[in-house]
Amino acid sequence: MFSTGYLFEHHVFRLEMPVQPKTVSLKPVSAQDGLFFYEFACSFEQPTAVKGIRLGWSEPMLGIVSVWTPMTLRERAVHQWWAPTRNEASFYKGAPILAAVTDGWRSACTAALSDAVTPSCLSFCVNDFAQLEQVDYCAELLCEERTVQEYRVTLRIDQRGLPLAESIGDVAAWWETFYPRTLPVDPVCELPLYSSWYNFHHQPNAKQLEQELALAAALGFKAAIIDDGWQYEGNGTSDYRDCGNWAVAPGKFPDFAAFVCKAHDLGIKVMLWFPVPFIGENTEAYKTFRDCFLYYDTGSRAGVLDPRRPQVRTHLVQLYREFVQKYGLDGLKLDFIDSFRAVPSSPAFDAAVMDCATVDEGVTRLLQEITAALRTVRKDCMIEFRQHYVGPAITGFCNMLRVLDCAFDSVTNRQCHVDLRMLTRGAAVHSDMLFWAHDETPRNCARQLANILFCVPQISAMLTSSTPEQRQVIKAYLDYWQANRTLLLRAPLSVQGADGIYSAVSACDGSKRITALYTDPTAVFDGMALDVVNGTAQDRLYLDNTSGTDARAAVYGIDGTLLTEMTLAAGIHRLEIPSGGRLEVR
């Protein structure tokens, strides 16, 4: 074990390394107005197996109420030393960023690493053993064993006290200098999307989907994903044992190309789902690729392909290109990319059959080859990824990024889409698919929609069995969302209640502000055009008119109907606004 310390003007660091390096250094690169950059570098006499370089520092224990990472979901507590908040990140999972939050909306300290590929972990805890009250941060580098001769990374520490969304957005912009985007975002990526997953599961079929898509088009949807189940007959299973041969099931889609054409005639783009790494044990492809697996996934009952092998990449690239060309597809949902990872039983690098030294390099090459091939077929090809592979190194290869599966959980949908909007640049953030029962109240449908206001809406409710009232709620929401799409998707966000699940979220483009209230019932009108969406469970809100003059206001119901108009003098007003409805103030 090698350990040492570094004393700088603004930070004192503790360094621990499991092996003695040939050289090691930590030096400040720049420091200005509370923003600090430190470059860490080490080298070894020869390629050396290294796991767990720890670089720690402490800060005063002042004002912190929660800890934010891209992976914590609802768990944002301030933990003690024996159970610190840990944000593990790598090419296939998460992103190397962590923020301590004050007042529920400002960053006390946002730490981030330039290396979003090599496995790392940023952690935070309260150190109640210290004589001086403090919180401890740690950047653990190479937290999975890697053979290296040299390693270099930049640690970014932001202590400017910026609003949380701004601090996270600045990190995202910084990452773009290391990881430029490969796939541009076409406007079609930002249009409402229908999914076959929650409503059909493993039984999508042309006959019912044609009826569903006709309704979807009338409501305002512009794209559809045909999810799992299109590739085999019958009900399917909960695993992926039958995935790998990749032919459209004729019993479900007698003429898939004709089905796609009918969708196009309705104005609906069509995407198709593929679980990229999996070759199921029941398929002929399993025998072909038996020697090309990283590991066997027992839960999926499938082999996970090894992207270090050129034959694996060639197979997948040709498969996707042929499907897009043959059927006139507009894009692909590429699922389970986070299953591409080395495990202890994975084959060691073999230069005779592999052209990439690491799995991360293999996945990078695979995604580069897929995007290049698909863009030769259609320049505006859509590619969807989902949480948890959300880091800047991997998301450059998608132009749609979806919230993790959270059927019927509108609060998780809210929290995750806001997290992704703050973290992501250059990809259209999508909600997880909305899903509700036939007997659900239109009011609760409207609240689900209000909870995904600042991202592209996806829905997976069965429209043909939805009530007319439910469909009208969808139509009214999509009409409003489309009219304000640019502001909702591209304007900077501000958040309240980041210590929990976001009590209020706003987007503002300088001339208009749209605010969604979720648990905070009060909005402020300062003279700028304001829309307030009532995402609370109550049928009332409060508006504080601080503009110094009278304001005109209109209240809209969940079905888009104008309910009332009024004039609001300066001061605080209690207003009757239905849950799921909205207030417009000018």
N, C-alpha and C positions, 0 to 999 in steps of 0.2 A: 504494500500500500504506500502510495506517495501522497503527501499532503503539504499544502503551503497556504499562505495568505497574501492578499493584495490590498493595500491601503491607498485609496484615491480620495480626492477632495469630497466627493459626494457619496461614495459607497465603499464599504469594506467587504471583500469577498473571501470566502473560504473554499479552497479547491481540494478535492480528494480524487485520486486516480488509483485504479486497482493495480496498475503496473507502473514501473519507473519509466518515464519518457526520456528520449534523447534530448529533446528541447521542449519547453513549454512556456507559453506567454499569455498574459491577459493585459490588454492595453486599451485605454479609452481612445475612441476614434473621433468622437465629437460630443460636445455637451453645450446645450443652449436652451435657456428658458425652461428647464425641467425635463428636457428630452435628452436621453443619454444613449450612446452606442459604445459597446465594448466588443473588441475582437479577441476571441480565444483561439489559440493555435497550439498544436502539439505534434511531435514527430517521434518516430522510433527507429532504431538501427535497421530494422527489417520489418516486413509485414508481420503484424502482431495481432493476436486475438484480444480484443478489448471489449469490456462490458461495464458500463456504469461509471462515467466521469461525472462528478457532482460539483456544481458551482453554486454556492449558497450566499445569501446576503440577508440582512435584517432591516426592518423599518420600524418607526414608532407605531405603537398600537393606538392609533387615533382615528376615530370616526368611521371605521369600516363596519358595514352592516351585512355584507354578503360578498360572495366570490362568484365571478362569472367565468365560464369556459364554454366552448361550443358543444361540449358533450355532457354537461351536468344535468340537462333537462330541468326537472323541478327542484333538484337538490342543490341549493345555493347557500347552505349554512356556512358559518365561520367555524371551522373545526380546530380542535386542539392538536398538539404535536403528535399524539398517538394515533390519530386518524386524519391526516392532512387531506385537503382537497388535492387530487392528482389528476392532471390532464395529460393523458398519454396520447401521443400523436405520431403519425408516420405517413408514408405515402398513401396508404390505403385506409387510414382512419384518422378522423379529427384534424386539428390544426394546432400548431405550437403557439398558443396564445392563452393568457390568463389575466384576469383583471380583478382587483379588489375594488369594491364599490362603496361609495359613501352617499348618504342621503337618498339612496334608492335610484340615483340617476347620474351620478358623476363617478369618474374613475380616480381613485386615489393613486393607483399604480397599475399600469398595463404592461406586462412583460411579454415579449415575443422573441422567437428565434428565426433567423434567416433560413435555416435548413428545415424544410417541410417534408423531407424524404426519409432521412435516417431516423429510426425510432428514438423518440425523446420523451421527456416528461417534465412539465412545469408543475410545481406544487406550492401550496400555501398552507400555513398553520399559525395558530397562536402559540407562542412559546411562553407558557406560564411559569417555566423554571428559571427564566432569565431574571436577574436582579433588576434590570431596566425593562419595563414593560415593552414588549416588542412582538412583531409578527415576523415569521421567517419565510423567505422565498427560496426555492431551489430549482435550478435548471439541471436536470439529469440528461446527459448526452450519451449517445450510443447505449441506450438502455436495453437493447438486445445485442447479443454478441456480434461484432463485426471485425473482420480482419482488415486492418488499416496500417499504412505506414505514415500517412499524414492526415490530420483532420483539422478543419477550420470552420468556425461558425461565428456569426455576429449576434450578440444579445442586445435587444432594444428595450429600454426601460423608459416608460412615459409617466412622468409625475407632474404633468401640467395641470391636473385637476379639470380636464375637459369633460363635457358630457360623454357618457359611456359610448353612445352610438358614434360620436365623432372620433373618440380615441380608437375604437375598434376599426372604423373606416380608414383611419390613417395607417393602421397596420396593414390593412388589405391593399392600400395603394403602394405601400413600401414593398410588399411581397411581389407586386407586379414587376419590379425591377429585377427580380430573380427568376420569375416564372411568367414569361409573356404568354398571352392566350394564343391557342392554336385555332379554336373554332369560334367564328363570329356569331353574334346573336342576331338572327333574322327576326323581323317583326312578328312572324308567325309563332315564334317561341313564347310570345307574350300574350297569347290569345287563350280564352277559356277552353278547357279541355275536359272531355268525357272519358271515363275509364271503365273497362269491363270487369275490373277485379272484384270489388266487394259485392256487386250485384249478381255476377255470373260465376265467380270463382273459376273452377276448372271446366265450366261448360259453356263457353261463349259459342254462339252459332249465328250464321248469317241471317236466318229468318227473323229471329228476335232482335238482333242488333240493327237490322235495317229499320225496323219500327222505332227502336230507341234513338237511332241517329237522326231520323226524321224529326222527332220531337226535340232532340238536342239542338239541331240546327235552328228550329223555330224559336227556341229560347235564347239563342245567342252563342252557342258553343261553336268553335271553329276547328277543333282537332279532336282526335280520339286515339286512345291506346287500346289495342287488343292484347290483353294480358294472358297469362298462363292458361293452358288448356286447349289452345288452337292446334297443338301439334300431335294430339292423340285422341282417339275416340273414347267416349264414355266419360265417367266422372273424374277420373284421375285420382291421385293420392296427395297426401300432405307433404310428400318429399319429392325428390327429383330423379327417381329411379328410371323414369321413362323419357328423360330429356337427353337429346344428343343426336338422334337420327335426323331431325329437323325436316319434316315434310308436313304440309298443311293437311289436317284430318278431313278427308272428303265428306265424311258423314256430317260434319259441322259446317264446312264451307265447301260446297260442291264446286264452286268456281270462285276462288279467292280473288283473282284479278278482277272479275266482274263485280264482286262485293266492294272492292276498293274504288272502282269506277263509280259505282252508285253513291258511295260516300262523297267522292269528289263532286259529283253532280249536286249534292246537297250543300256544297261549300265546306265540307269537313275534310281536313287532312288526316291521314291514317299513319299511325306508328305501330310497330310490332315489338312485343317483349321477347327478350332472350336472356337466360341466366348464363352469362358469359363463361364462367370457369367450369361449369358442371357437365360431365358426361355420365349419364345414369347407368347403373349396373345392368339394367334390362335391355340395353340397346346394343346394336351391332357395333356402333362407334366405340363402345367401351372396350371391345376386343381389339379394335384397331389401335386405340391409344393407351392400352393397358400399361405400356412402359413409359408413358409421357405424363405421369401424374406427379404433382407435388405431394399429395397425400389422398387418402380415402376419407371422405366426410361421412361419418356414420349416421348423423342426423338426416343428411340429404340422400343417403344411399347412392352416392355418386363420387366419381373421381374428380379431383380438382386439377385441371390442366396446368402444365408447367410452361409459362410464357418465355422462359429462357431458351426454349427450343424453337428454331425457325419454322419447323413443320407445323407446330401448334399454331403459331401466329398466322402462317399462310392459310391453314384450314379455316380459322375464324374469319379472317379478312375476306377470303373468297366466299364464304357462306353468307356474310352480311351483304356484300356487294351484289351477289346473285339474287338475294331476296328483294333488295331494293329495286334492282333492274327488272326482274321478272314480274313483280306485282305492282310496280309503280308506287312503292311506299314513299312516304314523306319523311320518315325517320325511324329511329329505333330506341326502345327503352332497354338500356344495357344494365342488367341487374347483377348484384352479388359480386361486384368487382372487389369488394373488401375481403372476399374469400381467397384471393390470390395472395398467399403469404407462405413463407417457409416455416415448417415445423421441424422438431428434432428428427423425425423420420424421413424428411425430404431428401432426395438425392443430392449429393455434393456436386459442385460445379464440375462439368466434364467438357473440356474444350472440343472433344471429338463430336459431340452432339448438341452443344449449347454455344450460342454466340453472345450471351449476356452473363456477366459474372454474378449478378444478383437478381432476385425476383422483381424488385422495384424497377431495375433497369429493363427487365423483360416486359413488365406491364407498360412501362413508358413507351417502349418500342411498339408494343401491340396497339396501344391507343393512337400513337402517331400514324401507324399504318392503316388502322381502321378509318380514322378521320380523313386521311389523304385519299383513300380509295372511295369513300362515300361522297366526298366532295367532287370527285371526277364524274360521278353519276348525277348528283344534283347539288348545286352550290348552296342551297338553303336547307340542307339536310339537318333535321332536328335530332339531337342525342340527349336523352335524359339520364342523369345519375340521381342518387338519393343519399340522404344521410345513411351511414356515418362517413362516407368518403367525401369530405367537404373541404379538404385542404387546398391551398393555392397551386400545388404542383400537379394535382390530379384533375381539378375542376377546369383547368384550361382546355380539357378535351371534351367538355360538354357545353351545351348552351341552355340546358334546362336542369335545374337542381331542385329535387322534391324533398319535402319534409318526410321523415321516417313514418312507417306505418303506425297510425293511431286512430283507427276506425272509431268514430262517434265521440272521440275525446277532443272536444273543441278547444279546451284550455291548452293541451299539449300542442295542438295545431297552431294556436296563437303564439305560444312561446317560441316554438321552433322556427316558424316562418319569420318572426321578428329577428331571432338570432341569425338566421341565414341572410336576411336582408342587410343586417349590419356588417356581416363578415364577408359577403360575396360581392365581387365586382365582375361584370362581364358575362354573367349568366342570369337567365330569368328564373327567379325563385318561385316555385310552385308549392301550393298546399298539398298535404296528403288529401286523398279523395274523401269528400264529404259523403256521409252514409247515414241514413235514418230509416226508421220503420214506416210502413204504410200509414200507421195511425198516429205518427208524430204530429204535434201541433205545428201549424205554420209559424207561430211565434218562435218555437225552438229551432225550426229550420232557419229562420232569419238570424237568430243568434249565432248559429254555427257559421253562417256566411259572414256575419260581422267580425267573427274571430279570425278570418283569413283576409282581411281587407287589404293588406299591404303586399300581397303576392298574387300570382296568377291562380285563379280558382280552378281546382279539379273537383269533379263530382262523380260518385259511383252509386248514386241512388237509382233504383229502377224507375225510370220516368214513366213508362207505360202503366205502371200500377200506382204511381203517385197521384194524389188528389189534385183537382184543378187549383185549389188554394195553394198547395205546395209548389206547383209549377209556376203559378203567378208570382210567388215570392222569389223564385229563382230568376224569372224573367225581369222583375223589377230590379233586383240586385245587379244582374249582369248589365242591364241598360245603364244604371248609374255607374257601375265599375268601368265599363267601356268608355263612357264619357269622360272619366277622370283617370284613365289608365296610366297616362304618362306621368302624372303627378304621383299616383299611388306607387308605381314601380320604380321610379327613377329619382324622385326628389329625396333629399336627405331626411332621415328619420330622427325623431327625438322620442325618448322613452321615459316614463315614470314607473316607479315600482319595480326596478330591475332586481331588487332584493327578493322578489317573489315571482309573479307570473305576468308582470306588466299591467299595471292598473290603468294606464293610458298611453296611447301611442299616437304620434302625429307625423304627418309629412307636409312639408312646406316648400313651395317653389319661389317664394318671394312676393307673389301676388295673391296666393290663396293658400289656406291651410285646411287640411282635413284631419280631424281628430277622432279617434275611436276611444270611447270611455268603456272600461271593462269592470273595474271595481271603484274607481274614483268617479263620483257623480258630477263633478264640476268642470266646466270649460270656461275659458276666458276669451272674450271678443275685444281685440285691441284696435279695431278699425279695418284690419285686413279681412277680405272675404273668408268666411269660415263655414265649413260643414262639420257637424258633430254627429257621429254615428253612435247610437245607444246600444252598446254591447253588454250593458248591465242586466241584471235580472229584474230591475224595477221599471215601471212605466213613467218615470219622471227623472229629470236632470235639473241641474242648476247652471245658469249662465251668468257670469260676472261681466257686465258691459263696462269696460274701462276706457272706452274710446272717447268719452267726454261728450258724446252726442247721441241722439236717438239712432236706433238700428232697426232695420226691417228684418223680420224673421218669418220663416215658413216651416211648418211641421209636416213630414211625410210619413205615411204608414208603411208597414212591411210589404205591402203590395204595390208601393209606388204612388198611392193616392195622396193628393194634397188634402190634409186634414184641417189645417187652420193657418191663418196669417195674422201677424200682430206687429205692433211697434213696441220696442223695448227701450225705455229710458236708461240713462246711466245707472249703474248699481247692480245688485244681485237679484236674479229672478228664478223662481221655481216654476218649471215648465212641465206640462204633461206631454211626454213623448213616449210612444210605445216602445217596449223592449224590442230591439231589432229595427226600429225606425230611425229617422234622422231629422236633424234641425239644420236649416240653412240660414245664415245670418249675413246681411250685407249692410 
